[in-house]
Amino acid sequence: MDIRAAVFREVGAALRVERIVLDPPQPTEVLVRLAAIGLCRTDYHVMRGERRVAMQPMVLGHEAAGIVEAIGDQVQDVAPGDHVVLTFIPGCGRCRWCQRGLHHLCAEGPRITHGPQLDGSFRRRDAGGRDVGAFCMIGAFAEATVVDQASVLVIDKDIALDHASLIACGVPAGVGAARYRARVKPGDTVLVVGCGGDGMNVVQGAKLCGASMIIAADIVAQKLEWARDFGATHGTTAQGDELISTVLALTEGIGVDHAFVCINPAETLRPAFRATTKAGNVVVTAITPDTVKQIDVPPLELFATQKAIMGAVYGFASPRLQIPELLGLYRRGDLKLGELISRTYRLDEINQGYADLDAGRNLRGVVLID
């Protein structure tokens, strides 16, 4: 089928909205007519060359929801007409991690920047007949996509698809980091550095866990106002050593129990570490360019303070288990989804959406497909 897609062809250049050919689904694959795609910063890192992918051209986009139009003859538990969200780590079901229910650690995860489908072949071609890759084996910046069933999760049809799209990445990444990686407990204190997509959902997650103090830190004052709506008790634009001093003043010189690094870890990890109390946790949810090879934390200080520095992808929980749970919280009114969406865009406006993200004007932009 002939579809429109926003194609990544050159680092530093705008995405090109063009017509490409999308082949039918193979036996274990699903054709999804896309409805809503979140503008996640991860795709922007690829556009700027801060996260390298193995091929160009490639259709970016991974935070998406839509409606199933067709399935392969070996697909199970998915049917045409189903409403679905797409998971950016596939969850093959065969590797040791998937068999333990740890789909966020799936052995196929490292291949999500390579371009081919899960089976190693391609479903997209440009006008010149050249193979076009799919970021995260999804390629969601398009009118439709073909993905393996390992990347598909069926949801209830009464959930708005623009809201559901955010459940595919940013919401579990942040909420899960607080609940499952740091394991924030009632009464704990929390620092969130960077209140964009991941960070605002860390704020939500910390509130759900019963944190007594949630300090939001961001250089954009508007994001601090938004953070209070999502559960932050304090906000600051301080950075570096000033951020450390601010946090220590708020915590009577002790520091927070948990700090979350949700933007630019190369610069923000050290102050977050120093603002954390003894035996506290520092959780990194943000991507660092692969050219950065070290972090500025003295090993002796790490040893003496007994703090833990840890990463969290997908909130350190299986999307197949976490997403239904999060949708349950949403139904009960305990989790905000629609409030995360600052503005919606047409596919033709995708580059403006990323310009707005870079300028700090959006909490989350969402592309809607007519």
C-alpha positions in Angstrom: 0.0 0.0 0.0 1.0 3.6 -0.6 1.3 5.7 2.5 2.7 9.0 3.7 5.5 8.9 6.2 8.0 11.3 7.8 11.4 9.9 6.7 14.8 10.6 8.4 17.4 10.9 5.7 20.2 13.1 7.1 21.5 14.0 10.5 20.7 17.6 11.4 18.0 17.9 8.6 14.3 18.1 8.9 12.2 15.0 8.5 10.8 14.7 5.0 7.1 13.8 4.6 6.9 11.7 1.5 5.1 8.8 0.0 6.6 5.3 0.5 5.4 1.8 -0.2 4.3 -0.4 2.8 4.2 -4.1 2.1 1.6 -6.4 3.7 2.2 -8.1 7.0 4.1 -11.4 7.1 2.8 -14.4 9.1 3.6 -13.1 12.6 3.0 -9.4 11.7 0.2 -6.9 12.1 -0.9 -4.0 9.9 -1.9 -1.0 12.1 -3.6 2.1 10.8 -2.0 4.7 13.1 -4.1 7.3 14.9 -1.8 9.1 17.3 2.0 9.3 17.7 3.8 11.1 20.6 6.7 13.3 19.8 9.3 11.7 22.1 12.7 13.3 22.5 14.4 10.0 21.7 13.5 10.4 18.0 14.9 14.0 18.2 18.2 12.6 19.5 18.3 10.4 16.4 17.6 13.4 14.1 20.4 15.4 15.8 22.9 12.5 15.6 23.0 12.0 19.3 21.7 8.5 19.1 23.1 6.8 16.0 21.0 4.4 13.9 22.3 1.8 11.5 20.7 3.0 8.3 19.1 5.9 6.5 16.5 6.4 5.2 14.4 5.4 8.2 10.9 6.2 9.4 11.2 7.4 13.0 8.5 7.4 15.7 7.8 4.8 18.4 5.2 6.1 20.8 2.0 5.2 19.0 -1.5 3.9 19.1 -3.8 2.8 16.3 -6.3 0.3 14.9 -5.5 -3.1 13.5 -6.4 -3.5 9.8 -4.9 -6.9 8.9 -2.9 -9.7 10.5 -0.7 -12.6 9.4 -1.9 -16.1 9.6 0.3 -17.0 12.6 -0.7 -14.0 14.7 -2.3 -14.8 18.1 -4.5 -12.7 20.4 -4.8 -9.8 18.0 -7.6 -9.3 15.5 -8.6 -6.7 12.8 -10.5 -3.9 14.5 -8.5 -4.1 17.8 -7.2 -0.9 19.3 -3.5 -1.3 20.1 -0.5 0.5 21.5 2.9 -0.4 20.1 5.8 -1.3 22.4 9.3 0.0 21.3 11.0 -3.1 22.7 9.4 -6.1 21.0 9.2 -8.7 23.8 10.1 -11.8 21.7 8.7 -14.2 24.2 11.6 -16.7 23.7 14.6 -15.2 25.4 15.5 -15.8 29.1 14.2 -12.3 30.0 10.9 -12.6 28.3 10.3 -16.0 29.8 10.8 -14.4 33.2 8.2 -11.7 32.4 11.0 -9.1 31.9 10.1 -8.0 28.4 11.8 -4.6 28.8 15.1 -6.6 28.9 14.3 -8.6 25.7 17.3 -9.9 23.9 16.0 -8.3 20.7 16.1 -4.8 22.3 19.6 -3.9 21.0 18.3 -4.3 17.4 15.7 -1.5 17.6 18.1 1.1 16.0 19.0 -1.2 13.1 16.1 -0.7 10.8 14.8 -4.1 9.7 11.7 -5.9 11.0 12.0 -8.5 13.8 12.6 -11.2 11.1 15.5 -9.2 9.6 13.7 -8.1 6.4 12.1 -4.8 5.3 8.4 -3.7 4.7 9.1 -0.2 3.4 10.5 1.2 0.2 10.9 4.7 -1.1 10.0 6.0 -4.5 13.4 4.9 -5.8 12.9 1.3 -4.6 15.3 1.7 -1.7 14.7 -0.1 1.6 13.4 2.2 4.3 14.1 1.2 8.0 11.7 1.4 10.9 12.9 2.9 14.1 12.3 0.6 17.1 10.9 -1.9 14.5 7.8 0.4 14.5 8.4 3.4 12.2 5.3 5.2 13.6 5.6 8.6 11.9 3.4 7.4 9.2 -0.2 6.8 8.2 0.2 3.1 8.8 2.8 0.6 9.9 3.6 -3.1 9.9 5.0 -4.6 13.1 5.6 -8.0 14.6 3.0 -9.2 17.1 5.7 -9.0 19.7 5.4 -5.2 19.5 1.6 -5.1 19.8 -0.6 -4.7 22.9 -4.4 -4.7 22.7 -6.2 -2.1 24.7 -9.9 -1.4 25.4 -11.7 0.5 22.6 -13.2 3.1 24.9 -9.7 4.6 25.7 -9.0 7.7 23.5 -6.1 6.7 21.1 -4.3 10.1 21.6 -4.2 9.4 25.4 -3.3 5.7 24.8 -0.3 6.6 22.6 1.5 8.2 25.6 1.2 4.8 27.4 3.5 3.4 24.8 6.6 5.1 26.1 6.8 8.3 28.2 4.3 7.4 30.8 5.6 4.0 31.8 9.2 5.3 31.4 8.6 7.8 34.2 5.9 6.3 36.4 7.7 3.0 36.3 11.1 4.5 37.2 9.6 5.7 40.4 7.5 2.6 41.2 9.7 -0.2 40.0 13.3 1.0 39.7 13.7 3.3 42.7 10.8 1.8 44.5 9.8 5.0 46.1 8.0 4.5 49.5 5.5 6.6 51.3 7.2 9.5 53.0 10.3 9.4 50.7 11.7 12.6 49.2 12.3 12.9 45.5 14.2 15.1 43.1 13.3 15.1 39.4 15.8 16.8 37.1 14.2 17.6 33.8 10.4 17.8 33.6 9.7 16.8 30.1 7.9 13.6 29.0 9.8 11.2 31.3 10.3 13.6 34.1 6.7 14.7 34.5 5.7 11.1 34.7 8.3 10.5 37.3 6.5 13.2 39.3 3.2 11.4 38.7 4.9 8.1 39.8 6.4 9.6 42.9 3.0 11.0 43.9 1.4 7.6 43.4 4.0 6.1 45.6 3.2 8.5 48.4 6.4 10.7 48.3 6.3 13.4 50.9 8.4 15.9 48.9 8.8 16.0 45.2 11.3 18.7 43.9 10.9 19.5 40.2 14.0 21.0 38.6 13.9 22.5 35.1 15.2 25.6 33.3 11.8 26.2 31.8 9.6 28.0 34.4 6.4 26.8 32.7 7.3 23.2 33.2 7.7 23.8 36.9 4.1 25.1 37.0 2.9 22.1 35.1 4.9 19.9 37.5 2.9 21.2 40.5 -0.3 20.2 38.7 1.1 16.6 38.4 2.2 16.4 42.1 5.4 18.3 42.6 5.6 20.1 46.0 8.5 22.3 45.1 10.1 23.7 41.9 13.4 25.3 41.0 15.3 26.5 38.0 18.6 26.0 39.7 21.4 24.0 38.0 24.7 22.5 39.0 26.0 23.5 42.4 23.1 25.8 43.0 20.7 22.9 42.5 22.7 20.9 45.1 22.4 23.8 47.6 18.7 24.3 46.9 17.9 20.6 47.5 20.0 20.4 50.7 18.3 23.5 52.0 14.9 21.9 51.4 15.9 18.7 53.1 17.6 20.0 56.2 21.1 19.2 54.7 20.3 15.5 54.2 19.4 15.3 50.5 16.6 13.4 48.8 16.1 9.7 49.0 15.8 9.4 45.2 17.0 11.6 42.4 15.9 11.1 38.8 18.0 12.3 35.9 15.5 12.8 33.1 17.6 15.1 30.8 21.2 15.5 29.7 22.8 13.0 32.1 26.3 14.2 31.1 25.7 17.5 32.9 22.9 16.7 35.4 24.0 13.4 36.9 26.7 14.8 39.2 24.5 17.4 40.9 21.7 14.9 41.2 24.1 12.5 42.8 25.4 15.1 45.3 21.8 16.1 46.1 21.0 12.6 47.1 21.2 11.3 50.7 23.5 8.5 51.9 22.3 5.1 50.5 19.9 6.9 48.2 19.1 6.1 44.6 20.0 8.0 41.4 18.0 6.8 38.5 18.9 7.7 34.9 15.9 7.7 32.5 17.4 10.0 29.8 19.6 9.1 26.8 23.2 10.3 26.7 24.9 10.7 23.3 27.1 7.6 22.7 30.1 9.8 22.3 30.0 10.5 26.1 32.2 7.8 27.7 32.2 8.6 31.4 30.3 10.3 34.2 31.8 12.7 36.8 31.3 10.7 40.0 34.4 10.0 42.2 34.5 6.2 42.9 35.5 6.9 46.6 32.5 9.0 47.1 30.3 6.4 45.5 31.8 3.8 47.9 31.6 5.9 51.0 28.1 7.2 50.6 26.7 3.8 49.5 24.5 5.4 46.9 23.2 3.5 43.9 23.3 4.8 40.3 21.0 2.9 38.0 19.4 3.0 34.6 15.7 2.5 33.8 14.3 1.7 30.4 10.5 1.4 30.1 10.4 2.2 33.8 12.2 -1.1 34.5 9.0 -3.1 34.1 7.5 -5.2 31.3 5.2 -3.0 29.1 2.9 -6.1 28.8 2.4 -6.0 32.5 2.8 -2.3 33.3 0.6 -0.8 30.5 -2.7 -2.5 31.6 -1.9 -1.5 35.2 -1.4 2.1 34.2 -4.6 2.2 32.1 -6.4 1.0 35.2 -4.9 3.9 37.2 -6.1 6.2 34.4 -9.6 4.9 34.5 -9.7 5.5 38.3 -8.5 9.1 37.8 -5.2 8.5 39.5 -3.1 9.0 36.4 -3.1 12.0 34.1 -2.8 11.3 30.3 -4.7 14.0 28.4 -3.2 16.7 30.6 0.2 15.7 29.2 -0.7 16.8 25.7 0.2 20.4 25.1 -0.6 20.5 21.4 -1.5 18.3 18.5 -0.1 18.4 15.0 -0.7 17.0 11.5 2.0 14.8 10.0 3.0 17.7 7.8 3.7 19.7 11.0 6.0 17.2 12.6 9.1 19.4 12.3 7.3 22.3 14.0 6.4 19.8 16.7 10.0 19.1 17.4 10.9 22.8 17.2 8.3 23.4 19.9 9.7 20.5 22.0 13.2 21.9 21.7 12.1 25.3 22.7 10.3 24.0 25.8 6.9 25.0 24.7 5.4 21.5 24.9 5.1 18.9 27.6 4.1 16.4 25.0 3.2 17.0 21.4 1.1 14.4 19.6 0.8 13.9 15.8 -2.8 12.9 14.9 -3.5 11.0 11.7 -6.8 11.7 10.0 
